[in-house]
Amino acid sequence: MLKEEEIIKTTINEIHKKLNIDKKHQRLFQTMREGIYYKELRKSIVSQTLYYYDPILMEIARRGGLSMRQARHFQTADVRLMLTKDVDMSNELNERIKLCAFIMENGKTSLYTGKKAQQYHKRFVEIDKNIKELVGMAVSPGIAKGPVKIVINPDAFYKVKKGDIIATLQATPVFTQVLSLASALICDGGPGITSHPATLAREAGIPGIIGLRMTTKILKDGQIVEVDGNNGTVKIK
């Protein structure tokens, strides 16, 4: 491992010399490398944790006479009550499966079901299909206007033509091959400015907006929209 690290360090130093990169930018590139490393490390640890936790969750479900689907809606305190106090959680879990809402209030997270959850669902989730403007997080500057193409996965890449605006749930690196045709990228998801759709839009040099939540549910193929990557808005024409 030490030899491999030495080879990497030597290679980086050679690149610095060849491109005449000063100390300031060497530090910036190093920070970027470390950021990328820890981002992927985090994802790897989360994936491993979920993989190894499933058998534990299966055992919790077995002891409570529940399905895995029900068990996935547990809160930590619920497991303790069920296992130590013999509390039957099945009805409450079934209500959570139907609809539930986690709301942060005064620094405390509360879980709601039933009518209260429906109220929050109507307020934050339900879609107004007559809306004329969507607002999200601007992650790549510029303004573009053109027809939308809904692209959920690579199977739909064939639809994208020069100047189209790609609307998707969450762009991944595989989208690189069609972004050269697109005039903008808009996403329902995307956790921040370092997310895949954000970096992909910037690399492609096109306007990008993430966190729009409902573009793929409201917009249709061929519909004309204006994307403002400076302010994070999508206007439906």
N, C-alpha and C positions, 0 to 999 in steps of 0.2 A: 504493500500500500504506500509506504514511504517513497519507494522508487517512482511509483505512478504520480504521486504529488509533485515530486521533483521535476518529472518530465513536463507536467502541466505548467508549473511555475516557469521553467525554462522557455517553454513555447510562448507563454504570455509575454515574457521579457523580450523575446525575439520580435514579437509583433509590435510591442511598444517602440522598439528601436527602429524597425522597418518603417513604421508609420509616423515616427517622430511625435509620439503622444506625450504631452507634458505631465508632470506629477499630479496636477489638479484633476485632469481628465482620467488619469490612471486610477485615482481613488474613486471617481464616479463610476467607472466601468466595473471596478471591484465591488462597489456597493450594489450595482445592478446584478452582478453574478450571484452575490450572496442572497439578494432578494429573491431571485428566480429559484435558487436552490431551496431556500426555506419555504417558499410557496409550494413547491412540488413535494417537499418533505411533509408539510402539513397535510396535503391531500392524501399522501401515502399512509400516514398515521391514522387519519380519519377512516380510510377504506379498510385498513387492517382491524381497527377497533370495531367497526360495524360487522366485519366478517366473524371475529371471535366472540362478539357479544350475542349473536343470534342463538347459539346453543344455550346460553344462559337464559335468554328470553323464552326459548322453547320450554325450558324446565319450569320457569315461573308460570307460563301459561298452563302447563300440565298440572301443576299443583293447584291452580285455581280453577281447573276444569274449563279453561278458556281456549279460544282459537288464537293463532298468532296475530291475526288481524286485530282482535280485541286487545291483545297484550301490547301491541305497538302504540296504543293510545293511553297507556299508563303514565301517571306521574310518579316520581320517586316515592312520595308519601303514600300513594295508593298501594304500592307493592308491600310496603311495611304493614299497612292496615290489613291487607288480605292475608299475608303470611303469618302474622303474629296475633291478629284479633279475629281471624276467620270471617272477615267482612266480604259479603257477596258484591262484587263490582260489575257484574255482567250487564245490568240495566244501564248503569252510568256509562260504561264503555260503549254500549250500543248507541246511546244518545250522541256520544262524541264522534262515532263513526258517521252518523247521519249528518251532523254539522256541529262544529265547535269553533270557538274564537279565543285566541290568546291575546289579551290586551294589557299593555303596560300602563299602569295608573299610579302616579306618585311614587315611582321607583319600584313598584311591586307588580309582578305579573299575575293576572287573574285569568282563570279558565271559565268560559261560559258555554252553555248548551241551551237548547230550546229557544224560546222567544227572544231572549237576550242575544243569543248568537245570531239569530235571524236579523235582528236590528243592525248588528255590526256588519253582517254579510251584505245587507242592502246598502249600507253606507260606504263600505270600502271595496266590495268585490263585484256587486252586480254591474252589468254593462249597460250603458246608455248608448244604444246603437245610432242615435241621432246626433251624437256629439260631433263637433266640427274641428276640435283641436285637442291633441293629446300632449301631455307634458311629462318629460322624463329628465334624466341626467345627461347633460351635454358632455361627451367624452372625446369628440374630434370635431374641430371647427369647420365652418363652411356652410353654404346654403345650396341645396339641390332641389330640383323639381322634376317629377317624372312619374311614370306608371309603377305601381307596386307589384312585386311578385312575392307571394307567400312561400317561403322556403324553410320547411321544418327540418329536413334532412337532405343528405346528398342526392337522394333519388329525384329530387325536384330541381336540381341544378340546371337541367336542360331547359327550363322555362326562362332562365335569365338571359336577357339580351342587353346590348350596349345601351347604357343610360338608365337602366331599370333601378328601382330602389328596392333593396332586399329587406323584407320584414320577416323576422324569425323569433323563435322562443329564446334560443341561446346559441350564438355562433361559436364554433370551435375552429381550431387551426385548419381543418379540412376545407373550410369555406374560402381559404386563400385563393383557390383556383377559379372562383367565380367573382370574387371581389374586384378583379381587374376590369370586369365589365360594368359593375355597379357604379351608380353615381352617389349612393348613400347606403348606410346600414342602420336599421332601427330594430331594437330588440325589446321583447317583453321582459326578459330577465337581465342578468348582469349585475354582480355585486359591487362594482366600483370601477375607478379609472384604471385599475390594473387587470381587470377581467379580460377574458379572451376577446369578446366583441369590441371592447374599447381599444385594445392594442391592435387588433386586426384592422379596424377602421383607420387608425392613425397611420399604420404601415402602408395601407392602400392609398392614403392621402384623400380620403373622402369623408364627408360629414357623418358623424355617428352619435346615436342617442340610445341609452339603455334605460331599463326600469320603467318602460312605458306600460307594462302590465297587460294591455288589451289590444295591441295592434293586430295580432293574428286572429283575434275574435271579431274585430270590427271591419278591418279592411278586406277588400277582395282583389283578386288578380286583375291588373289593368286599371285600377282606380288611381286617379292622379292626386298626388300629395306634394306638399312642399316641406322639406326637412331643413330646419334651422339648427345646425350643429353648434351654433354660438350660444343660443339661449335654451336649447333642449326642447323645442316644440315641433310638432308635426301637424300641419294644417291640411285638412281634407278638403279638396276642391270639388 
